[in-house]
Amino acid sequence: LKSGQAVIKDRNSFIKRYTCVFRESGSKLSGTCTKRFYFDAVRGPTYCLDYETHESLVTAMPGTPPDGKLGVRDPRTEHLMVLYEEKGGKLTKMWIKQDSDKLGSDPYAGEDILAASDAYKQFEAKLKELKNGKLGER
């Protein structure tokens, strides 16, 4: 989200990255969506902002090919915010940011607390950009 650059540039890179993730993480990999905001649209794509926790996640070393052939990172837990774009029943794009404050995992962080966070406001700005300034109801 911060750089505005594609992390995964094409379908081939996507396949290589996630083949590595599932192969190297094995059966211990766990992904949980802890909180979700859904942004409907009458026309055009819909959007969903998820707070996710990925446990025992193994990925390629930074700066190396996404297939992990030059080494992988140790298993770790990632707390992420992911904005998904859906068109015609398919996920077409996504934007990712670390959930540095781990608000997604905080059982006491309700909608008001989340919406007031800087990270949420960054995604809100991205949504307004994508939806021509019209955020709509969540």
DSSP file (Angstrom, degrees, kcal/mol; ACC not computed):
  #  RESIDUE AA STRUCTURE BP1 BP2  ACC     N-H-->O    O-->H-N    N-H-->O    O-->H-N    TCO  KAPPA ALPHA  PHI   PSI    X-CA   Y-CA   Z-CA
    1    1 A L              0   0    0      0, 0.0    96,-0.1     0, 0.0     5,-0.0   0.000 360.0 360.0 360.0 -43.0    0.0    0.0    0.0
    2    2 A K        +     0   0    0     94,-0.4    95,-0.1     1,-0.2     0, 0.0   0.913 360.0  37.8 -64.0 -45.3    2.8    2.4    1.0
    3    3 A S  S    S-     0   0    0      2,-0.2    -1,-0.2     1,-0.1     3,-0.1   0.779  91.3-140.4 -80.3 -26.0    4.8    2.1   -2.2
    4    4 A G        +     0   0    0      1,-0.3     2,-0.2     0, 0.0    -2,-0.1   0.465  62.8 124.0  77.3  -0.7    1.9    1.9   -4.6
    5    5 A Q  S    S-     0   0    0      1,-0.1     2,-0.3     2,-0.0    -1,-0.3  -0.631  72.0-101.3 -93.3 151.1    4.0   -0.7   -6.5
    6    6 A A        -     0   0    0     -2,-0.2     3,-0.2     1,-0.2    -1,-0.1  -0.546  24.9-166.0 -70.0 129.1    2.8   -4.2   -7.3
    7    7 A V  S    S+     0   0    0      1,-0.3     2,-0.6    -2,-0.3    -1,-0.2   0.878  89.4  32.9 -79.8 -42.4    4.3   -6.8   -4.9
    8    8 A I  S    S-     0   0    0      1,-0.1    -1,-0.3    -3,-0.1     6,-0.0  -0.958  77.0-169.5-116.2 110.8    3.2   -9.6   -7.2
    9    9 A K        -     0   0    0     -2,-0.6     2,-0.3    -3,-0.2    -1,-0.1   0.742  58.6  -1.9 -79.7 -26.4    3.4   -8.4  -10.8
   10   10 A D  S  > S-     0   0    0      1,-0.1     4,-2.1    -4,-0.0     5,-0.1  -0.936  77.9 -87.8-156.6 175.5    1.7  -11.2  -12.7
   11   11 A R  H  > S+     0   0    0     -2,-0.3     4,-2.6     1,-0.2     5,-0.2   0.879 121.3  54.7 -59.6 -41.7    0.0  -14.6  -12.5
   12   12 A N  H  > S+     0   0    0      1,-0.2     4,-2.3     2,-0.2    -1,-0.2   0.911 109.5  46.8 -61.4 -44.3    3.3  -16.5  -12.9
   13   13 A S  H  > S+     0   0    0      2,-0.2     4,-2.7     1,-0.2    -1,-0.2   0.889 111.1  53.2 -64.0 -39.4    4.9  -14.6   -9.9
   14   14 A F  H  X S+     0   0    0     -4,-2.1     4,-2.6     2,-0.2     5,-0.3   0.939 109.9  47.2 -59.8 -48.7    1.7  -15.3   -7.9
   15   15 A I  H  X S+     0   0    0     -4,-2.6     4,-2.0     1,-0.2     5,-0.2   0.919 113.5  47.9 -61.5 -44.9    1.9  -19.0   -8.6
   16   16 A K  H  X S+     0   0    0     -4,-2.3     4,-1.9     2,-0.2    -1,-0.2   0.925 113.1  48.2 -62.7 -44.8    5.6  -19.2   -7.7
   17   17 A R  H  X S+     0   0    0     -4,-2.7     4,-2.4     1,-0.2    -2,-0.2   0.952 116.5  40.4 -61.6 -51.0    5.2  -17.2   -4.5
   18   18 A Y  H  X S+     0   0    0     -4,-2.6     4,-2.3     2,-0.2     5,-0.2   0.756 110.0  57.9 -78.4 -22.3    2.2  -19.2   -3.1
   19   19 A T  H  X S+     0   0    0     -4,-2.0     4,-2.3    -5,-0.3    -1,-0.2   0.920 111.0  45.4 -64.0 -43.3    3.6  -22.6   -4.3
   20   20 A C  H  X S+     0   0    0     -4,-1.9     4,-3.0    46,-0.3     5,-0.4   0.934 111.9  51.7 -63.0 -47.6    6.7  -21.7   -2.1
   21   21 A V  H  X S+     0   0    0     -4,-2.4     4,-2.3     1,-0.2    37,-0.3   0.943 116.0  39.0 -56.4 -51.3    4.5  -20.5    0.8
   22   22 A F  H  X S+     0   0    0     -4,-2.3     4,-1.4     2,-0.2    -1,-0.2   0.880 118.5  47.7 -71.5 -37.0    2.4  -23.7    0.9
   23   23 A R  H  < S+     0   0    0     -4,-2.3    -2,-0.2    -5,-0.2    -1,-0.2   0.945 121.0  35.4 -65.4 -49.4    5.3  -26.1    0.2
   24   24 A E  H  < S+     0   0    0     -4,-3.0    -2,-0.2    -5,-0.2    -3,-0.2   0.823 117.8  49.8 -80.1 -32.7    7.6  -24.6    2.8
   25   25 A S  H >< S+     0   0    0     -4,-2.3     3,-0.9    -5,-0.4     4,-0.2   0.844  88.4 179.3 -75.6 -33.2    5.1  -23.7    5.5
   26   26 A G  G ><  -     0   0    0     -4,-1.4     3,-1.4    -5,-0.3    -1,-0.1  -0.206  54.4 -26.6  66.8-156.3    3.5  -27.1    5.4
   27   27 A S  G 3  S+     0   0    0      1,-0.3    -1,-0.2    -4,-0.1    -2,-0.1   0.591 128.2  69.2 -73.8 -10.7    0.6  -28.2    7.6
   28   28 A K  G <  S+     0   0    0     -3,-0.9    -1,-0.3    28,-0.1    -2,-0.2   0.648  71.4 112.5 -81.7 -13.8    1.4  -25.7   10.3
   29   29 A L    <   +     0   0    0     -3,-1.4     2,-0.4    -4,-0.2    27,-0.2  -0.377  44.8 178.9 -61.7 131.5    0.4  -22.8    8.2
   30   30 A S  E     -A   55   0A   0     25,-2.0    25,-3.1    -2,-0.1     2,-0.4  -0.995  12.7-170.0-139.2 130.8   -2.7  -21.1    9.5
   31   31 A G  E     -A   54   0A   0     -2,-0.4     2,-0.4    23,-0.2    23,-0.2  -0.983   7.6-177.9-122.8 132.2   -4.5  -18.0    8.2
   32   32 A T  E     -A   53   0A   0     21,-2.5    21,-2.6    -2,-0.4     2,-0.7  -0.992  22.4-147.7-132.2 131.8   -7.3  -16.3   10.1
   33   33 A C  E     +A   52   0A   0     -2,-0.4    19,-0.2    19,-0.2     3,-0.1  -0.882  21.7 175.8 -93.1 113.6   -9.4  -13.3    9.2
   34   34 A T  E     +     0   0A   0     17,-2.7     2,-0.3    -2,-0.7    18,-0.2   0.759  64.1  11.8 -93.5 -26.8  -10.1  -11.6   12.5
   35   35 A K  E     -A   51   0A   0     16,-1.2    16,-2.7     2,-0.0     2,-0.4  -0.993  65.0-167.0-150.1 150.5  -12.0   -8.6   11.3
   36   36 A R  E     -A   50   0A   0     -2,-0.3     2,-0.4    14,-0.2    14,-0.2  -0.997  11.5-166.8-146.2 136.8  -13.6   -7.5    8.0
   37   37 A F  E     -A   49   0A   0     12,-2.4    12,-3.0    -2,-0.4     2,-0.5  -0.991  15.9-159.1-116.8 129.2  -15.0   -4.4    6.5
   38   38 A Y  E     -A   48   0A   0    100,-0.8     2,-0.6    -2,-0.4    10,-0.2  -0.931   3.9-163.3-112.3 130.8  -17.1   -4.8    3.3
   39   39 A F  E     -A   47   0A   0      8,-3.4     8,-2.2    -2,-0.5    99,-0.2  -0.924  14.6-157.8-116.8 105.5  -17.6   -1.9    0.9
   40   40 A D        -     0   0    0     97,-0.7     2,-0.3    -2,-0.6     3,-0.1  -0.286   5.6-162.8 -79.9 164.6  -20.5   -2.6   -1.5
   41   41 A A        -     0   0    0      3,-0.1     3,-0.1     1,-0.1     5,-0.0  -0.991  23.5-147.1-148.1 142.0  -21.0   -1.0   -4.9
   42   42 A V  S    S+     0   0    0     -2,-0.3     2,-0.3     1,-0.2    -1,-0.1   0.920  94.4  13.9 -71.6 -45.2  -24.0   -0.7   -7.2
   43   43 A R  S    S+     0   0    0      2,-0.1    -1,-0.2    -3,-0.1     0, 0.0  -0.928 115.4  17.2-127.1 153.2  -21.8   -0.8  -10.2
   44   44 A G  S    S-     0   0    0     -2,-0.3    -3,-0.1    -3,-0.1    44,-0.1  -0.284 101.0 -18.2  84.0-170.8  -18.2   -1.7  -10.5
   45   45 A P        -     0   0    0      0, 0.0     2,-0.3     0, 0.0    42,-0.2  -0.248  55.0-138.6 -72.3 156.1  -16.0   -3.7   -8.2
   46   46 A T  E     - B   0  86A   0     40,-1.9    40,-2.7    -4,-0.1     2,-0.3  -0.756  17.6-145.6-105.8 161.8  -16.6   -4.3   -4.5
   47   47 A Y  E     -AB  39  85A   0     -8,-2.2    -8,-3.4    -2,-0.3     2,-0.4  -0.945  11.7-167.6-132.6 150.4  -13.9   -4.1   -1.8
   48   48 A C  E     -AB  38  84A   0     36,-1.9    36,-3.1    -2,-0.3     2,-0.7  -0.993   8.4-156.5-138.0 127.4  -13.2   -5.9    1.4
   49   49 A L  E     -AB  37  83A   0    -12,-3.0   -12,-2.4    -2,-0.4     2,-0.4  -0.924  20.4-171.7-106.6 114.0  -10.7   -4.9    4.0
   50   50 A D  E     -AB  36  82A   0     32,-3.0    32,-2.7    -2,-0.7     2,-0.6  -0.824  23.0-147.3-107.3 143.1   -9.5   -7.8    6.1
   51   51 A Y  E     -AB  35  81A   0    -16,-2.7   -17,-2.7    -2,-0.4   -16,-1.2  -0.960  35.3-176.1-101.2 118.8   -7.4   -7.9    9.2
   52   52 A E  E     -AB  33  80A   0     28,-2.9    28,-2.9    -2,-0.6     2,-0.4  -0.878  25.5-157.3-124.7 149.6   -5.5  -11.2    8.9
   53   53 A T  E     -AB  32  79A   0    -21,-2.6   -21,-2.5    -2,-0.3     2,-0.5  -0.996   9.7-168.0-123.3 126.4   -3.1  -13.3   11.0
   54   54 A H  E     -AB  31  78A   0     24,-2.6    24,-2.5    -2,-0.4     3,-0.4  -0.965   8.9-164.8-116.1 117.5   -0.8  -15.8    9.3
   55   55 A E  E     +A   30   0A   0    -25,-3.1   -25,-2.0    -2,-0.5    22,-0.2  -0.802  68.6  11.1-107.2 146.2    1.0  -18.2   11.6
   56   56 A S  E    S+     0   0A   0     -2,-0.3     2,-0.4     1,-0.2    -1,-0.2   0.844  85.0 172.6  58.0  37.2    4.0  -20.4   10.7
   57   57 A L  E     - B   0  76A   0     19,-2.8    19,-1.3    -3,-0.4     2,-0.4  -0.631  13.9-171.5 -80.2 128.0    4.3  -18.5    7.4
   58   58 A V        +     0   0    0     -2,-0.4   -33,-0.3   -37,-0.3     2,-0.3  -0.988  12.0 165.5-121.4 127.6    7.4  -19.3    5.3
   59   59 A T        -     0   0    0     -2,-0.4    14,-3.1    15,-0.2     8,-0.1  -0.856  42.6 -77.7-133.3 169.3    8.3  -17.2    2.3
   60   60 A A  B     -D   72   0B   0      6,-0.3    12,-0.3    -2,-0.3     3,-0.1  -0.263  61.0 -88.8 -61.6 154.1   11.3  -16.7    0.0
   61   61 A M    >   -     0   0    0     10,-2.0     3,-1.8     4,-0.1    -1,-0.1  -0.371  56.5 -90.4 -61.4 143.6   14.1  -14.5    1.3
   62   62 A P  T 3  S+     0   0    0      0, 0.0    -1,-0.1     0, 0.0    10,-0.0  -0.294 112.6  20.3 -57.2 139.0   13.6  -10.8    0.5
   63   63 A G  T 3  S+     0   0    0      1,-0.3    -2,-0.1    -3,-0.1    -3,-0.0   0.505 105.4 102.4  81.1   4.5   15.1   -9.8   -2.8
   64   64 A T  S <  S-     0   0    0     -3,-1.8    -1,-0.3     1,-0.1    -4,-0.1  -0.712  87.0 -70.6-113.2 167.8   15.2  -13.4   -4.1
   65   65 A P    >   -     0   0    0      0, 0.0     3,-1.6     0, 0.0     5,-0.3  -0.242  45.8-120.8 -55.7 145.5   13.0  -15.2   -6.6
   66   66 A P  T 3  S+     0   0    0      0, 0.0    -6,-0.3     0, 0.0   -46,-0.3   0.588 103.7  73.9 -68.8  -9.6    9.5  -15.9   -5.2
   67   67 A D  T 3  S-     0   0    0    -47,-0.1   -50,-0.0   -48,-0.1     4,-0.0   0.555 102.5-123.8 -83.0  -5.4    9.8  -19.6   -5.6
   68   68 A G    X   +     0   0    0     -3,-1.6     3,-1.9    -7,-0.1    -1,-0.1   0.541  68.8 134.1  81.5   6.9   12.3  -19.9   -2.7
   69   69 A K  T 3  S+     0   0    0      1,-0.3     3,-0.1    -4,-0.1    -1,-0.1   0.708  74.6  47.9 -67.1 -17.4   15.0  -21.6   -4.7
   70   70 A L  T 3  S-     0   0    0      1,-0.4    -1,-0.3    -5,-0.3     2,-0.1   0.159 130.3 -65.1-106.4  18.6   17.6  -19.2   -3.1
   71   71 A G    <   -     0   0    0     -3,-1.9   -10,-2.0     2,-0.0    -1,-0.4  -0.233  46.1-120.7 117.9 155.3   16.4  -19.7    0.4
   72   72 A V  B     -D   60   0B   0    -12,-0.3   -12,-0.3    -3,-0.1     2,-0.1  -0.884  24.5-108.8-128.2 159.2   13.5  -19.1    2.6
   73   73 A R        -     0   0    0    -14,-3.1     3,-0.1    -2,-0.3   -14,-0.1  -0.442  44.2 -93.9 -79.6 158.9   12.8  -17.2    5.8
   74   74 A D        -     0   0    0      1,-0.1   -15,-0.2    -2,-0.1    -1,-0.1  -0.334  56.8 -80.5 -66.0 155.6   12.1  -18.9    9.1
   75   75 A P        +     0   0    0      0, 0.0     2,-0.3     0, 0.0   -17,-0.2  -0.303  64.7 165.3 -57.7 141.4    8.5  -19.5   10.0
   76   76 A R  E     -B   57   0A   0    -19,-1.3   -19,-2.8    -3,-0.1     2,-0.5  -0.937  38.5-109.2-150.7 170.0    6.9  -16.4   11.5
   77   77 A T  E     -     0   0A   0     -2,-0.3     2,-0.4   -22,-0.2   -22,-0.2  -0.936  30.6-165.2-107.4 130.3    3.6  -14.8   12.4
   78   78 A E  E     -B   54   0A   0    -24,-2.5   -24,-2.6    -2,-0.5     2,-0.6  -0.954  10.6-157.8-117.0 134.1    2.4  -11.9   10.3
   79   79 A H  E     +B   53   0A   0     -2,-0.4    20,-3.2   -26,-0.2     2,-0.3  -0.959  30.6 174.1-108.6 116.7   -0.4   -9.5   11.2
   80   80 A L  E     -BC  52  98A   0    -28,-2.9   -28,-2.9    -2,-0.6     2,-0.5  -0.846  35.8-147.0-127.9 156.4   -1.7   -7.9    8.0
   81   81 A M  E     -BC  51  97A   0     16,-3.1    16,-2.2    -2,-0.3     2,-0.4  -0.995  26.9-172.8-115.5 129.6   -4.4   -5.7    6.7
   82   82 A V  E     -BC  50  96A   0    -32,-2.7   -32,-3.0    -2,-0.5     2,-0.6  -0.984  15.2-157.5-131.3 124.3   -5.4   -6.7    3.2
   83   83 A L  E     -BC  49  95A   0     12,-2.8    12,-2.1    -2,-0.4     2,-0.4  -0.897  17.5-163.2 -99.3 120.0   -7.7   -4.8    0.8
   84   84 A Y  E     -BC  48  94A   0    -36,-3.1   -36,-1.9    -2,-0.6     2,-0.5  -0.848   8.4-152.3-105.8 139.1   -9.2   -7.1   -1.8
   85   85 A E  E     -BC  47  93A   0      8,-2.6     7,-2.7    -2,-0.4     8,-1.0  -0.935  12.8-163.6-107.1 132.7  -10.9   -5.9   -5.0
   86   86 A E  E     +BC  46  91A   0    -40,-2.7   -40,-1.9    -2,-0.5     2,-0.4  -0.967  12.5 172.2-120.7 130.9  -13.6   -8.2   -6.4
   87   87 A K  E >  S- C   0  90A   0      3,-2.6     3,-1.7    -2,-0.4    -2,-0.0  -0.995  71.6 -10.5-134.8 129.1  -14.9   -8.0  -10.0
   88   88 A G  T 3  S-     0   0    0     -2,-0.4     3,-0.1     1,-0.3    -1,-0.1   0.814 129.2 -51.9  56.7  33.9  -17.3  -10.6  -11.5
   89   89 A G  T 3  S+     0   0    0      1,-0.2     2,-0.4     0, 0.0    -1,-0.3   0.571 118.6 101.5  81.9   8.3  -16.9  -13.0   -8.7
   90   90 A K  E <  S-C   87   0A   0     -3,-1.7    -3,-2.6     0, 0.0     2,-0.5  -0.959  76.0-116.7-127.8 145.5  -13.1  -13.0   -8.8
   91   91 A L  E     +C   86   0A   0     -2,-0.4    -5,-0.2    -5,-0.2     3,-0.1  -0.683  37.1 171.4 -75.1 125.0  -10.4  -11.4   -6.7
   92   92 A T  E     +     0   0A   0     -7,-2.7     2,-0.3    -2,-0.5    -1,-0.2   0.710  56.7   6.5-111.1 -27.3   -8.6   -9.1   -9.1
   93   93 A K  E     -C   85   0A   0     -8,-1.0    -8,-2.6     2,-0.0    -1,-0.3  -0.978  55.7-167.3-150.2 160.9   -6.3   -7.0   -7.0
   94   94 A M  E     -C   84   0A   0     -2,-0.3     2,-0.4   -10,-0.2   -10,-0.2  -0.986   8.0-156.6-152.3 149.0   -5.1   -6.7   -3.4
   95   95 A W  E     -C   83   0A   0    -12,-2.1   -12,-2.8    -2,-0.3     2,-0.4  -0.976  17.6-158.9-124.3 138.1   -3.2   -4.1   -1.3
   96   96 A I  E     +C   82   0A   0     -2,-0.4   -94,-0.4   -14,-0.2     2,-0.3  -0.918  15.9 168.6-125.8 143.2   -1.3   -5.2    1.8
   97   97 A K  E     -C   81   0A   0    -16,-2.2   -16,-3.1    -2,-0.4     2,-0.1  -0.986  39.9-104.6-146.7 143.7    0.0   -3.4    4.9
   98   98 A Q  E     -C   80   0A   0     -2,-0.3     2,-1.5   -18,-0.2   -18,-0.3  -0.453  23.5-133.9 -63.2 138.5    1.4   -4.7    8.1
   99   99 A D    >   +     0   0    0    -20,-3.2     3,-1.9     1,-0.2    -1,-0.1  -0.638  36.4 173.6 -89.3  73.8   -1.1   -4.4   11.0
  100  100 A S  T 3  S+     0   0    0     -2,-1.5    -1,-0.2     1,-0.3   -20,-0.0   0.806  74.5  47.0 -57.8 -34.9    1.8   -3.0   13.2
  101  101 A D  T 3  S-     0   0    0     -3,-0.2    -1,-0.3   -22,-0.0    -2,-0.1   0.499 103.2-133.0 -86.0  -3.5   -0.5   -2.2   16.1
  102  102 A K    X>  +     0   0    0     -3,-1.9     3,-0.7   -23,-0.1     4,-0.5   0.844  52.4 151.7  54.0  38.2   -2.1   -5.7   15.9
  103  103 A L  G >4  +     0   0    0      1,-0.2     3,-0.8     2,-0.2     6,-0.3   0.817  63.7  64.7 -67.5 -29.8   -5.5   -4.1   16.1
  104  104 A G  G 34 S+     0   0    0      1,-0.2    -1,-0.2   -52,-0.1   -53,-0.1   0.816 105.8  43.6 -61.8 -29.9   -7.0   -7.0   14.1
  105  105 A S  G <4 S+     0   0    0     -3,-0.7    -1,-0.2   -53,-0.1    -2,-0.2   0.523  90.0 101.0 -92.0  -7.5   -6.0   -9.4   17.0
  106  106 A D    X<  -     0   0    0     -3,-0.8     3,-1.5    -4,-0.5    -4,-0.0  -0.698  58.2-159.8 -83.7 111.6   -7.3   -7.1   19.7
  107  107 A P  T 3  S+     0   0    0      0, 0.0    -1,-0.2     0, 0.0    -4,-0.0   0.707  91.9  53.1 -65.4 -17.2  -10.7   -8.3   20.9
  108  108 A Y  T 3  S+     0   0    0      1,-0.1     2,-1.2     2,-0.1     5,-0.1   0.520  82.7  97.7 -94.4  -6.1  -11.4   -4.9   22.4
  109  109 A A    <   +     0   0    0     -3,-1.5    -1,-0.1    -6,-0.3    -3,-0.1  -0.708  57.5 178.4 -87.1  97.4  -10.6   -2.9   19.2
  110  110 A G     >  -     0   0    0     -2,-1.2     4,-2.6     1,-0.0     5,-0.2  -0.134  47.8 -75.9 -87.4-172.2  -14.1   -2.4   17.7
  111  111 A E  H  > S+     0   0    0      1,-0.2     4,-2.9     2,-0.2     5,-0.2   0.864 128.6  52.9 -56.3 -42.0  -15.1   -0.5   14.5
  112  112 A D  H  > S+     0   0    0      2,-0.2     4,-1.1     1,-0.2    -1,-0.2   0.911 111.8  45.0 -63.0 -42.8  -14.6    3.0   16.1
  113  113 A I  H  > S+     0   0    0     -3,-0.2     4,-0.5     2,-0.2     3,-0.3   0.926 115.6  47.1 -67.3 -44.6  -11.0    2.2   17.2
  114  114 A L  H >< S+     0   0    0     -4,-2.6     3,-1.5     1,-0.2     6,-0.4   0.940 110.8  51.1 -61.8 -47.6  -10.1    0.6   13.9
  115  115 A A  H 3< S+     0   0    0     -4,-2.9    -1,-0.2     1,-0.3    -2,-0.2   0.722 107.7  54.5 -65.4 -21.4  -11.6    3.4   11.8
  116  116 A A  H 3< S+     0   0    0     -4,-1.1    -1,-0.3    -3,-0.3    -2,-0.2   0.572  87.5 104.2 -87.0  -9.7   -9.6    6.0   13.9
  117  117 A S  S <X S-     0   0    0     -3,-1.5     4,-2.1    -4,-0.5     5,-0.1  -0.371  77.1-126.3 -75.3 152.4   -6.2    4.3   13.2
  118  118 A D  H  > S+     0   0    0      1,-0.2     4,-1.8     2,-0.2     5,-0.1   0.885 110.0  55.0 -62.1 -39.7   -3.7    5.7   10.8
  119  119 A A  H  > S+     0   0    0      1,-0.2     4,-1.7     2,-0.2    -1,-0.2   0.925 108.4  47.1 -62.8 -44.5   -3.5    2.4    8.9
  120  120 A Y  H  > S+     0   0    0     -6,-0.4     4,-2.7     1,-0.2    -1,-0.2   0.911 109.4  54.7 -62.8 -41.5   -7.3    2.2    8.4
  121  121 A K  H  X S+     0   0    0     -4,-2.1     4,-2.1     1,-0.2    -1,-0.2   0.836 104.4  54.8 -62.7 -32.5   -7.3    5.8    7.2
  122  122 A Q  H  X S+     0   0    0     -4,-1.8     4,-1.8     2,-0.2    -1,-0.2   0.908 111.1  44.4 -66.0 -41.4   -4.6    5.0    4.6
  123  123 A F  H  X S+     0   0    0     -4,-1.7     4,-2.7     2,-0.2    -2,-0.2   0.878 110.4  55.2 -69.4 -36.8   -6.8    2.2    3.2
  124  124 A E  H  X S+     0   0    0     -4,-2.7     4,-2.3     2,-0.2    -2,-0.2   0.905 107.7  49.4 -60.9 -41.7   -9.8    4.5    3.4
  125  125 A A  H  X S+     0   0    0     -4,-2.1     4,-2.0     2,-0.2    -1,-0.2   0.898 110.6  50.6 -64.1 -40.5   -7.9    7.0    1.2
  126  126 A K  H  X S+     0   0    0     -4,-1.8     4,-2.5     2,-0.2    -2,-0.2   0.910 109.8  50.4 -63.3 -42.2   -7.0    4.2   -1.2
  127  127 A L  H  X S+     0   0    0     -4,-2.7     4,-2.4     2,-0.2    -2,-0.2   0.909 108.6  51.4 -62.1 -42.9  -10.7    3.2   -1.4
  128  128 A K  H  <>S+     0   0    0     -4,-2.3     5,-4.5     1,-0.2     6,-0.4   0.895 110.8  49.4 -61.7 -39.2  -11.7    6.8   -2.1
  129  129 A E  H ><5S+     0   0    0     -4,-2.0     3,-1.0     3,-0.2    -2,-0.2   0.925 113.9  45.0 -63.2 -45.2   -9.2    6.9   -4.9
  130  130 A L  H 3<5S+     0   0    0     -4,-2.5    -2,-0.2     1,-0.2    -1,-0.2   0.807 117.1  45.0 -69.4 -30.3  -10.4    3.6   -6.4
  131  131 A K  T ><5S-     0   0    0     -4,-2.4     3,-1.5    -5,-0.2    -1,-0.2   0.050 117.4-105.4-105.8  24.9  -14.1    4.6   -6.1
  132  132 A N  T < 5S-     0   0    0     -3,-1.0    -3,-0.2     1,-0.3    -4,-0.1   0.881  80.6 -49.0  54.6  43.8  -13.7    8.2   -7.4
  133  133 A G  T 3 <S+     0   0    0     -5,-4.5     2,-0.8    -6,-0.2    -1,-0.3   0.416 113.9 113.5  83.5  -1.8  -14.1    9.8   -4.0
  134  134 A K    <   +     0   0    0     -3,-1.5    -1,-0.1    -6,-0.4     0, 0.0  -0.861  35.0 174.6-109.8 101.9  -17.2    7.9   -3.0
  135  135 A L        -     0   0    0     -2,-0.8    -1,-0.2     1,-0.1    -2,-0.0   0.903  24.2-167.3 -73.1 -41.5  -16.4    5.5   -0.1
  136  136 A G        -     0   0    0    -97,-0.1     2,-0.2     2,-0.0    -1,-0.1  -0.208  36.4 -37.4  79.1-176.5  -20.0    4.3    0.4
  137  137 A E              0   0    0      1,-0.1   -97,-0.7   -97,-0.1     0, 0.0  -0.497 360.0 360.0 -83.0 150.6  -21.2    2.4    3.4
  138  138 A R              0   0    0     -2,-0.2  -100,-0.8   -99,-0.2    -1,-0.1   0.376 360.0 360.0-112.2 360.0  -19.2   -0.2    5.2
